Amino acid sequence: MPGDLAVERLQQRVPDRLVEQRRVPAHHRDEPARRERRACAGEHHAIRPDEMQRLREIASLDRLCDRGIGRDVLEREQAEPLWRHELAEARRGRDAQPAVGVVQQRAGTVHERSIRFTPRIASITLPDVTPQVASAVADQIAPLPADDPELFGLDLRALRARWAATAALSPMSASAMTGADLKAQKLGVPGQRLMEHAGAAVAAAVKAIAEQTDRWTRGPILILCGPGNNGGDGFVAARYLAKAGAEVAVVLVSSAAQPATADATRNWNRLDREPRVSRIHASTALELKVLSKDIERGRGVDALLGTGVQGELRDPIRTAVEVVLAARKAKVPIVAVDTPTAVDLTSGDPSSPVVRADLTVTFHRPKTGLLTKQGAAFAGKVLVAPIGIPKEADRG
């Protein structure tokens, strides 16, 4: 039967199946299809009725192939791509003469001349990948802290490896970091998003050091936060730590009842919906001294001041630093946000009193002050976490 013949020829292996083509009538020679058929045209003669019936059946099978049916039979090998005009003509009418050459070329009906299908295989040359290139690529595809689903399962060594490419960047000063932060926001990166990544990175580091020192399940985590964006990072960290299962006490150390920036205020207010977080406002030295009782059972986070200060600290920040120092004296691990309070990020020079941290999580790029002898002594171990500031925002 004609239909059986068409199916049988479609099921043949492509390299063994000859594809022949008849020349289309002269009044169709200006069609774009002629470009595909110019090397394989045969002699023209009239189509008999039985051939027309066969072509109709082949055209039906051809439409099934267009939908992806039967491509396993064709072993995913196909001829040169057809012009859109040819596909449109083939689908517009079974009896349309311009479709004859198209159907014959794709279905492989037998005529006087023939061509073979040749698989089109592109050759690919893979470039050599150096360790520097691999590191750059890993940095580009590694998720930012707030988007990293594996972050809170990593220990300190793994966190350092996760952010190694960021730590390898050139160091920057405090003013350069402030400028990069502001320029990133002008480029369309919301400050709230930068704070979210920073807080998530801090929380992951706090969890890692708490587990390393067997303190993850021992007492609450005390986070002392200043009124600025450094304190806002601490508020975000508290939310992530609570979601990880910790009990958290967050202290806003400020004479004002609300943080000083919009982003920090938004994250402070969000903590009111977290059942594992206790919000505390401490505006006086006396209120802070009460918090120092039984602090040896917990863990401490210094999120008071992020850019360093000049001169001696004043209350209530001064007393808050003394609380942190008392906690460290009691062997409580201290994590500093961006820089230990009272350590200048540019020079590394300390004010008085000054926090001495076990671990400091700084952001975007290393800071010059933490690389000095004094700064490194106060910072302890340093992690440099990416927070989504684009390279275009860097000023130096």
matplotlib code that plots the C-alpha trace (Angstrom):
import matplotlib.pyplot as plt

x = [0.0, 1.2, 0.8, 2.8, 5.6, 5.8, 6.0, 8.5, 10.8, 10.6, 11.7, 14.8, 18.1, 18.8, 22.3, 20.8, 17.8, 18.2, 16.3, 15.3, 13.7, 11.8, 12.3, 9.4, 7.7, 9.3, 6.8, 7.9, 11.7, 11.8, 10.7, 13.2, 13.0, 15.0, 18.1, 17.8, 17.0, 19.4, 22.0, 19.5, 17.0, 15.7, 13.8, 10.3, 7.3, 3.6, 2.5, 0.3, -2.9, -1.4, 1.7, -0.5, -2.2, 1.1, 2.3, -0.8, 0.0, 3.6, 2.6, 0.4, 3.4, 5.5, 3.2, 3.6, 7.3, 6.9, 5.3, 8.2, 6.5, 8.7, 12.0, 13.4, 12.9, 14.8, 17.6, 17.4, 19.2, 17.6, 18.4, 19.4, 16.7, 13.8, 12.7, 9.6, 8.0, 8.4, 6.8, 3.9, 3.3, 3.5, 0.9, -1.5, -2.7, -1.9, -2.3, -0.2, 2.5, 5.2, 4.9, 6.0, 9.7, 9.5, 7.7, 10.0, 13.1, 12.0, 10.2, 12.5, 10.3, 12.0, 12.7, 15.5, 18.1, 18.9, 20.9, 21.8, 20.9, 24.1, 24.0, 25.1, 27.5, 29.1, 32.7, 33.3, 36.7, 36.8, 39.1, 41.7, 40.3, 42.9, 42.3, 41.8, 39.1, 37.4, 37.4, 35.9, 33.2, 32.4, 32.0, 29.6, 27.4, 27.5, 24.3, 24.4, 23.9, 20.2, 19.6, 21.9, 19.9, 23.0, 24.4, 23.3, 24.7, 28.3, 31.0, 33.5, 36.0, 33.2, 32.0, 35.5, 35.8, 32.3, 33.3, 37.0, 36.7, 35.3, 38.1, 40.6, 39.5, 41.6, 41.0, 39.1, 38.7, 35.7, 34.8, 35.1, 32.7, 30.2, 30.5, 30.0, 27.0, 25.4, 26.3, 24.9, 21.5, 21.7, 22.3, 19.0, 20.1, 17.8, 19.6, 17.1, 18.4, 22.1, 21.1, 19.3, 22.4, 24.7, 22.5, 22.1, 25.9, 26.4, 23.7, 25.4, 28.8, 27.2, 25.7, 28.9, 31.0, 28.4, 28.4, 32.1, 32.3, 29.4, 27.2, 24.4, 21.9, 23.3, 21.3, 20.2, 22.2, 22.6, 22.9, 23.8, 22.7, 23.4, 20.9, 22.4, 22.6, 25.2, 22.5, 20.1, 22.4, 22.1, 18.3, 18.3, 20.8, 18.5, 15.6, 17.7, 19.0, 15.5, 14.4, 17.4, 16.0, 17.9, 16.5, 17.7, 17.7, 18.1, 19.0, 18.6, 21.3, 20.2, 18.7, 15.9, 13.1, 13.6, 16.6, 18.0, 17.6, 14.6, 16.1, 17.1, 13.7, 11.9, 13.9, 13.6, 9.8, 9.8, 11.2, 8.0, 6.5, 9.3, 8.3, 11.9, 13.2, 13.0, 13.3, 14.9, 15.4, 18.3, 18.8, 20.9, 24.0, 22.0, 19.7, 22.7, 24.4, 21.3, 21.8, 25.3, 24.0, 24.3, 25.8, 28.4, 25.7, 25.1, 26.8, 27.4, 27.2, 28.6, 26.5, 26.9, 29.1, 30.2, 32.6, 34.6, 34.8, 37.3, 37.8, 36.3, 32.9, 30.0, 27.0, 25.0, 27.4, 30.3, 28.6, 27.4, 31.1, 31.9, 29.1, 30.7, 34.1, 32.7, 31.1, 34.4, 36.2, 33.7, 34.8, 31.7, 32.6, 32.0, 31.2, 31.6, 29.5, 31.7, 34.3, 34.7, 33.1, 35.7, 38.1, 38.6, 38.0, 40.5, 43.5, 42.8, 43.3, 41.2, 39.2, 38.5, 37.0, 37.2, 35.7, 38.0, 36.2, 36.8, 35.3, 34.5, 32.2, 32.9, 31.3, 31.9, 35.7, 38.4, 39.0, 42.4, 41.9, 41.4, 44.6, 46.8, 48.5, 46.3, 43.1, 43.8, 44.4, 40.9, 39.1, 40.2, 39.3, 37.8, 35.2, 34.5, 30.9, 29.4, 26.2, 25.3, 27.1, 27.9, 31.5, 30.4, 29.6, 33.2, 35.1, 38.5]
y = [0.0, 3.6, 4.6, 1.6, 2.5, 6.0, 4.7, 2.1, 4.7, 7.0, 4.1, 3.5, 4.7, 8.1, 7.5, 4.5, 6.3, 8.2, 11.4, 12.5, 15.5, 16.6, 20.0, 22.4, 24.1, 27.1, 29.6, 28.7, 29.0, 32.4, 30.9, 30.9, 27.1, 27.0, 28.0, 24.7, 22.6, 24.0, 21.2, 18.3, 19.2, 16.4, 16.2, 17.7, 15.6, 15.5, 13.9, 10.9, 10.5, 7.6, 9.7, 12.6, 10.3, 9.1, 12.7, 13.5, 10.7, 11.8, 15.4, 14.1, 12.3, 15.3, 17.4, 14.9, 15.3, 19.1, 18.5, 16.4, 13.0, 10.3, 12.1, 9.1, 7.2, 9.9, 9.7, 13.4, 13.9, 16.4, 18.2, 21.8, 24.1, 25.0, 28.5, 29.7, 30.3, 26.6, 25.5, 27.8, 26.5, 22.9, 23.5, 25.7, 23.0, 19.4, 19.8, 23.0, 22.4, 24.4, 21.9, 19.0, 19.7, 20.4, 17.2, 15.1, 16.6, 15.8, 12.5, 10.9, 9.8, 8.1, 9.9, 10.1, 12.0, 11.9, 13.4, 12.0, 13.6, 14.7, 15.3, 18.8, 18.5, 21.7, 21.4, 22.9, 23.9, 24.3, 27.0, 26.2, 27.1, 28.5, 28.5, 32.3, 32.0, 29.2, 31.4, 34.3, 32.1, 30.5, 34.0, 35.0, 31.9, 31.5, 32.8, 35.8, 35.1, 35.7, 33.6, 30.7, 27.6, 25.8, 28.7, 27.7, 24.2, 25.5, 25.7, 28.5, 26.8, 26.2, 29.8, 31.1, 28.9, 30.0, 33.7, 33.2, 35.1, 38.2, 38.0, 38.0, 41.4, 44.5, 46.2, 49.4, 52.2, 53.1, 56.1, 54.0, 51.4, 54.2, 55.5, 52.0, 51.4, 54.7, 54.3, 50.8, 52.2, 54.8, 51.9, 50.3, 48.0, 48.6, 49.4, 47.0, 44.2, 45.0, 44.8, 41.5, 39.9, 41.4, 40.2, 36.7, 36.4, 37.5, 35.0, 32.1, 33.1, 33.3, 29.9, 28.4, 29.7, 28.7, 25.2, 25.1, 26.1, 23.9, 26.9, 26.7, 25.3, 27.1, 30.2, 33.1, 35.0, 38.6, 41.1, 44.7, 47.1, 50.7, 53.1, 53.1, 50.6, 48.5, 47.9, 47.1, 44.3, 43.0, 43.1, 41.0, 38.6, 38.1, 37.2, 34.6, 33.1, 32.8, 31.0, 28.6, 27.7, 30.0, 32.2, 35.8, 38.9, 42.1, 45.3, 48.7, 50.8, 54.4, 57.3, 57.3, 54.8, 53.9, 53.4, 56.4, 55.0, 53.8, 50.4, 49.7, 50.8, 48.5, 45.5, 46.5, 46.5, 43.2, 41.5, 42.2, 39.2, 36.8, 34.6, 33.6, 37.2, 39.5, 43.2, 45.4, 49.2, 50.3, 54.0, 54.2, 52.6, 51.1, 49.3, 47.8, 46.7, 44.6, 42.7, 41.7, 39.3, 35.6, 36.6, 33.8, 31.3, 32.9, 34.2, 37.9, 39.9, 43.4, 45.4, 48.8, 51.0, 49.9, 52.7, 53.3, 56.5, 59.1, 59.9, 58.2, 56.6, 58.1, 56.4, 54.4, 53.0, 53.0, 50.8, 48.5, 48.0, 47.2, 44.6, 43.0, 43.0, 41.4, 38.7, 37.9, 37.8, 35.1, 33.1, 34.1, 34.1, 37.6, 38.2, 41.8, 43.2, 44.9, 46.0, 45.7, 48.8, 51.6, 50.2, 52.5, 50.6, 52.7, 52.9, 50.2, 52.7, 52.0, 54.4, 53.7, 51.4, 49.0, 45.7, 42.7, 40.1, 36.4, 36.8, 39.8, 39.6, 42.5, 43.1, 43.5, 43.8, 43.5, 46.7, 48.3, 48.9, 45.2, 44.3, 46.5, 44.9, 46.7, 46.2, 42.5, 42.0, 43.4, 41.7, 38.2, 35.9, 37.8, 36.7, 38.9, 38.3, 39.5, 41.5, 42.3, 45.6, 45.7, 46.3, 49.5, 51.0, 50.7, 54.0, 52.5]
z = [0.0, -0.7, 3.0, 4.2, 1.7, 3.1, 6.7, 5.8, 4.2, 7.2, 9.5, 7.5, 9.0, 7.6, 6.2, 4.2, 2.8, -0.4, -0.8, -4.3, -5.6, -8.7, -10.2, -9.5, -12.4, -14.0, -12.6, -9.1, -9.7, -8.0, -4.7, -1.7, -1.7, -4.9, -2.8, -0.9, -4.0, -6.5, -6.1, -6.3, -9.1, -11.3, -14.6, -14.6, -15.6, -14.6, -11.4, -11.8, -9.6, -7.6, -6.9, -5.7, -3.2, -1.9, -1.5, 0.5, 2.9, 3.1, 3.8, 6.7, 8.2, 7.6, 9.8, 12.6, 12.4, 12.6, 16.0, 17.2, 16.6, 15.2, 15.6, 17.3, 14.0, 12.2, 14.9, 15.3, 12.0, 9.6, 6.4, 6.0, 7.7, 5.5, 4.8, 6.6, 3.2, 2.4, 5.7, 5.2, 1.6, 2.8, 5.5, 3.5, 1.1, 0.4, -3.3, -3.6, -6.1, -4.3, -1.4, -3.6, -3.5, 0.3, 1.0, -1.2, 0.3, 3.9, 3.4, 0.8, -2.1, -5.0, -8.2, -10.8, -8.8, -5.2, -2.3, 1.1, 4.4, 6.2, 10.0, 10.9, 13.8, 15.2, 16.4, 19.8, 21.2, 25.0, 26.3, 29.0, 32.5, 34.9, 38.7, 38.5, 35.9, 37.8, 40.9, 39.0, 37.5, 40.9, 42.4, 39.7, 40.0, 43.8, 45.4, 47.7, 51.4, 51.6, 48.5, 49.5, 50.6, 51.9, 53.9, 57.4, 57.0, 56.5, 59.2, 59.4, 57.0, 54.5, 54.8, 54.1, 51.0, 49.9, 50.0, 49.0, 45.8, 47.6, 50.2, 47.3, 46.0, 46.7, 50.1, 50.4, 52.9, 55.0, 52.8, 49.6, 51.1, 52.0, 48.4, 46.9, 49.1, 48.0, 44.3, 44.3, 45.4, 42.7, 40.2, 41.4, 44.2, 47.2, 50.4, 52.1, 49.9, 50.8, 54.5, 54.0, 52.5, 55.2, 58.0, 56.6, 56.3, 59.9, 61.1, 59.3, 60.9, 64.4, 64.0, 62.7, 65.5, 68.1, 66.9, 66.7, 70.4, 71.5, 72.4, 69.8, 72.3, 75.4, 76.3, 74.1, 71.6, 72.7, 69.8, 70.7, 67.9, 67.3, 65.8, 62.3, 59.4, 61.3, 63.9, 61.0, 59.9, 63.4, 63.3, 60.1, 61.6, 64.6, 62.3, 60.5, 63.7, 65.1, 61.9, 62.4, 65.9, 68.3, 71.1, 70.4, 72.5, 70.4, 72.1, 70.5, 72.2, 71.6, 73.4, 70.7, 70.7, 67.0, 64.8, 62.8, 59.3, 57.3, 56.5, 60.0, 61.4, 59.0, 60.1, 63.8, 63.5, 61.6, 64.7, 66.6, 64.6, 65.5, 68.5, 69.2, 69.3, 72.3, 71.5, 74.1, 74.1, 76.3, 76.5, 79.7, 81.1, 84.0, 81.6, 79.8, 83.0, 83.8, 80.6, 81.5, 84.2, 83.2, 79.9, 80.1, 79.1, 75.7, 72.6, 71.8, 68.6, 68.3, 65.8, 67.5, 65.2, 61.8, 60.5, 63.6, 65.7, 66.7, 70.4, 73.4, 73.2, 75.0, 76.7, 76.0, 73.4, 75.9, 78.4, 75.6, 74.6, 78.3, 78.3, 75.2, 76.9, 80.0, 77.8, 76.1, 79.4, 80.4, 77.3, 75.3, 71.5, 70.1, 66.4, 65.1, 62.2, 59.6, 62.2, 65.9, 67.5, 67.9, 65.3, 62.3, 59.1, 57.2, 59.6, 62.1, 64.9, 68.0, 70.2, 73.8, 74.9, 72.0, 71.2, 70.7, 68.6, 67.9, 64.4, 62.2, 59.2, 56.8, 53.5, 49.7, 49.9, 52.5, 54.6, 54.9, 58.6, 59.4, 57.6, 59.8, 62.8, 65.3, 63.3, 62.8, 66.5, 67.4, 64.5, 65.1, 62.2, 59.3, 56.7, 53.7, 52.5, 49.2, 49.6, 46.0, 45.4, 41.6, 40.4, 38.7, 42.2, 43.4, 43.7, 44.5]

ax = plt.figure().add_subplot(projection="3d")
ax.plot(x, y, z, "-o")
ax.set_aspect("equal")
plt.show()
